[in-house]
Amino acid sequence: MTAQVSVQAVDLFCGAGGLTHGLLRTGINVRAGIDCVESCRYAFEHNNRAVYMQKDVRNIHGLDLQPYLTTNNQEKGITLLAGCPPCQTFSSYNRKADSSDPRWHLLDEFLRLVEETRPDLVAMENVPGLATKDVFLSFVEGLRKLGYRSPSWKVVQCAEYGLPQHRRRLVLLASRLGPIEILEAKHFGAKPKTVRDAIGFLPKVAAGVVDAEDPLHQTFSLNALNLKRIRASRPGGTWKDWPEDLRCPCHKKSSGSTYKSVYGRMNWDEPSPTMTTQFVNYGTGRFGHPEQDRALTLREAALLQSFPTDYQFVAPGEKVNISYVARMIGNAVPVVIGELIGRSIFAHLDSV
């Protein structure tokens, strides 16, 4: 089988389209995405030229997806069902989540849709912590029972694949055609990227100010106290670098004295920290700009998530709601991971 084969795909839990965009870059034809959030529709459809279905996957059935997984009878067509179930419930930051969380069972819905559509290929991305959960082990075993011979999964350090941030993610691939492997970083061939590589070319912008050329190049303003704090911060440092009068009351207590992963500036010449939905808030992580006195802008975070510079999240003329767009970007699968999955799939198809 050659790389000229047509691959038709559906992206479950598609959000703003990070996974889809990466797959498209490798030549996979993502024809539809499903998500329950209407605010993602414009970003997904405008940038990816695919159908957006605003539905809860619990209310989706295989017959709903089948038209988008139908291949041309005149060519050898391959089908792919891909997706990243909401990962917050499995995140290491969420220590209280358990099977009582409705999101916990969305992986079961994913498996149900695999059974109802029987795609040739299955791909999934999530947080590393999912690998220790029974629901993931059941998912893998379910794939085996459905004829996916050797589901392959591993935790990848995304920076090794050219993502300009420190981010570890679980990637799973499964095929009914034969054993499939996730490309190693040395075979993916990407160069390491830093914060400077990703966002160093953008014009300066002050906190609370919108760039005249790009409405996404903006972030929240800072109050007077946080402005003093960020001016006292150094790249790679912590709040322990501040004068005593600038420190938060909680950090002066023994219970909070070791929690240093907040109120930090990034380093120009290293990958960024993992992007979360809170990157526009200086106090919620190491999201301070390396030298400008503010948190990351929406555009900067999108670039650190490997979205291209022209990726649009809001329709022209529409007011930018910073919190909504930050949620889209922070929740997105990095585009690079979509490319890793796509290239791994074509390497597999070349070998069977």
NORSULPE-V621828 format. One line per field, one symbol per residue. phi: phi as a letter, one per 20 degrees, with the letter a starting at -180 (. if undefined). psi: psi as a letter, one per 20 degrees, with the letter a starting at -180 (. if undefined). burial: # if it has 24 or more other C-alpha atoms within 12 Angstrom, else .. A space follows every 50 residues. Layout:
BEGIN
phi->???
psi->???
burial->???
END
This chain:
BEGIN
phi->.dfffeddccdflflfoffgfffgfeoeefebccbedffegfgfffeclc fddebfffddcgffeggededffecfdcdcdcrcggegfdfffdedfbff fgfgeffffgfgffffdlffcccbcafgfffeeffffffffffffeoefc gdbaedefgfdnfebfbdcecccbceeqfccegfgfefmeegcdgfgecf efffbegndeffebfeebbffdfffffffffeedgmecfffffgfeffgf feeffdfeedecldefegdcfffffcfdfedgedredffgceeaefegff ffffemfffefddcfgnefeegfffffgffeffgggfffgffffffffff dd
psi->priiqpopqpoqlhcikggghgghhijpnoiqqpqiohiiggggggiilr pponqphijqrhhhhhhijprpiiroqqqporrnqpihhjqiiniiqaii phhhjhhhhghghghhhlqhqpqqqaqhhhiiqhhghhgghggghjjogm ppqrpqohhijjplqoppqpppqqqiiaqqqppqhhhhkqqqqrgghgji iqqqpqpjqpphhoiimqrqrqrhghghghhiqqpiariiiqqhiiqqhh iiqhhjhinjkrlqqrpgkrqrrpprijiiohijamjpqhhqmrrqrggg hghhjjqrhjppipqpiqpooggghhggghiqpphhhhhggghhghgghi i.
burial->....#################################.#######.##.# ########.#.#..##.###......###############......... ..#############.###############...##..##.###.##### ###########################.#####.#..#...########. .#.##.##.#...#########...##.############.....##... .........#########.############################### ########..####.....#.############################. ..
END
